[in-house]
Amino acid sequence: MFTNDKTVAVKLNNITIGAGNPVTVQSMLNVPADDLEGNVKQAIELEKAGCDIIRVAVPDISAVRLIYALKNNVSIPIVADIHFDYKLALESISAGVDKIRINPGNIGDEDCVKAVADSCRQNNIPIRIGVNSGSLEKEILNKYGAPTPEAMVESGFYHISLLEKFDFNQIVLSLKSSDTFKMYKAYQLAAEKCKYPLHLGVTEAGTYDMGIARSFAGIGGLLLNNIGATIRVSLTDEPVKEVYAAKQLLKSLGLRKEGIRFVSCPTCGRTAVDLIGLAKAAEERFKNFDKDITVAVMGCVVNGPGEAREADLGIAGGKGCGIIFKKGNIIHKNVPEDKLIDVLEEELKKL
């Protein structure tokens, strides 16, 4: 199940966004721009975690060296985040960046927009137009009186028109807001008439728990309605957590097959093992397994194998011990509680 069958294909390096391709996961480096070593280290961590696309802020000309460093150390596409100075976009393109994120309306006059569009076209580099509800054009904001979803969409299409004027059409559009409803509605409206892939995200979503809730509500709802080609779960936390959260969201919607899908029961009075601890331990130990399977962690042997019979493998707890089952059939009995994860791992390696 993939989304965006009707949007145009936008290619950056070895990844294609839109046109029915798998939804990709993005994150952004949050190390100070002058710390080359720290940025490279974080980028490598993101790549290992399964991030598909990495964005990096380029606040000034000295930060362009980040592009060179990142391109020499990771193989996934790098996006340069540019504001106001079109020359930073041109220098990032020369450095080998794979994508530019700008708002065409705030990088200078039409000659500046044309220069960036021409350079991107010549180098086969796409542009992501990043509309944010907190930074709409004054004219549009005055027209609507507030950063409404309609205002965000009008801003997005205005920026698209600036690029299309110079015969540029490798475009991705984002319409982000910290208000989940506004973000959701804006993307709904844009999807009705936008031929370009949509980058989904709730900006300034908050710390981990609140950020997850807001992002999953907005992004998940849109993906369920076949809207969105690439996503970022924005968190006030370590970027690698954004990647793991985004991957879990895609897995839960059936949009990503790589890695284990975990199911677990909410526990009840019959539970006689530390099920919460077992479930967390299983997710942590196997988070980087690339097998396309479902693993269940259930609280009791009474209902566990039956309720989770569709799972490829599973644990069901007893009193201080448990069983291991495969497609509902018990394959190990009376496994000590502290050995359940180890035995489960042995069976996983056999699949």
Rosetta blueprint (number, residue, H / E / L):
1 M L
2 F L
3 T L
4 N L
5 D L
6 K L
7 T L
8 V L
9 A L
10 V E
11 K E
12 L E
13 N L
14 N L
15 I E
16 T E
17 I E
18 G L
19 A L
20 G L
21 N L
22 P L
23 V L
24 T E
25 V E
26 Q E
27 S E
28 M E
29 L L
30 N L
31 V L
32 P L
33 A L
34 D L
35 D L
36 L H
37 E H
38 G H
39 N H
40 V H
41 K H
42 Q H
43 A H
44 I H
45 E H
46 L H
47 E H
48 K H
49 A H
50 G L
51 C L
52 D L
53 I E
54 I E
55 R E
56 V E
57 A E
58 V L
59 P L
60 D L
61 I H
62 S H
63 A H
64 V H
65 R H
66 L H
67 I H
68 Y H
69 A H
70 L H
71 K H
72 N L
73 N L
74 V L
75 S L
76 I L
77 P L
78 I E
79 V E
80 A E
81 D E
82 I L
83 H L
84 F L
85 D L
86 Y H
87 K H
88 L H
89 A H
90 L H
91 E H
92 S H
93 I H
94 S H
95 A L
96 G L
97 V L
98 D L
99 K E
100 I E
101 R E
102 I E
103 N L
104 P H
105 G H
106 N H
107 I L
108 G L
109 D L
110 E H
111 D H
112 C H
113 V H
114 K H
115 A H
116 V H
117 A H
118 D H
119 S H
120 C H
121 R H
122 Q H
123 N L
124 N L
125 I L
126 P L
127 I E
128 R E
129 I E
130 G E
131 V E
132 N E
133 S H
134 G H
135 S H
136 L L
137 E L
138 K H
139 E H
140 I H
141 L H
142 N H
143 K H
144 Y H
145 G L
146 A L
147 P L
148 T L
149 P H
150 E H
151 A H
152 M H
153 V H
154 E H
155 S H
156 G H
157 F H
158 Y H
159 H H
160 I H
161 S H
162 L H
163 L H
164 E H
165 K L
166 F L
167 D L
168 F L
169 N L
170 Q L
171 I E
172 V E
173 L E
174 S E
175 L E
176 K E
177 S L
178 S L
179 D L
180 T H
181 F H
182 K H
183 M H
184 Y H
185 K H
186 A H
187 Y H
188 Q H
189 L H
190 A H
191 A H
192 E L
193 K L
194 C L
195 K L
196 Y L
197 P L
198 L E
199 H E
200 L E
201 G L
202 V L
203 T L
204 E L
205 A L
206 G L
207 T L
208 Y H
209 D H
210 M H
211 G H
212 I H
213 A H
214 R H
215 S H
216 F H
217 A H
218 G H
219 I H
220 G H
221 G H
222 L H
223 L H
224 L H
225 N L
226 N L
227 I L
228 G L
229 A L
230 T E
231 I E
232 R L
233 V L
234 S L
235 L L
236 T L
237 D L
238 E L
239 P H
240 V H
241 K H
242 E H
243 V H
244 Y H
245 A H
246 A H
247 K H
248 Q H
249 L H
250 L H
251 K H
252 S H
253 L L
254 G L
255 L L
256 R L
257 K L
258 E L
259 G L
260 I L
261 R E
262 F E
263 V E
264 S E
265 C L
266 P L
267 T L
268 C L
269 G L
270 R L
271 T L
272 A L
273 V L
274 D L
275 L H
276 I H
277 G H
278 L H
279 A H
280 K H
281 A H
282 A H
283 E H
284 E H
285 R H
286 F L
287 K L
288 N L
289 F L
290 D L
291 K L
292 D L
293 I L
294 T E
295 V E
296 A E
297 V E
298 M E
299 G L
300 C L
301 V L
302 V L
303 N L
304 G H
305 P H
306 G H
307 E H
308 A L
309 R L
310 E L
311 A L
312 D L
313 L E
314 G E
315 I E
316 A E
317 G E
318 G L
319 K L
320 G L
321 C E
322 G E
323 I E
324 I E
325 F E
326 K E
327 K L
328 G L
329 N E
330 I E
331 I E
332 H E
333 K E
334 N E
335 V E
336 P E
337 E H
338 D H
339 K H
340 L H
341 I H
342 D H
343 V H
344 L H
345 E H
346 E H
347 E H
348 L H
349 K H
350 K H
351 L L
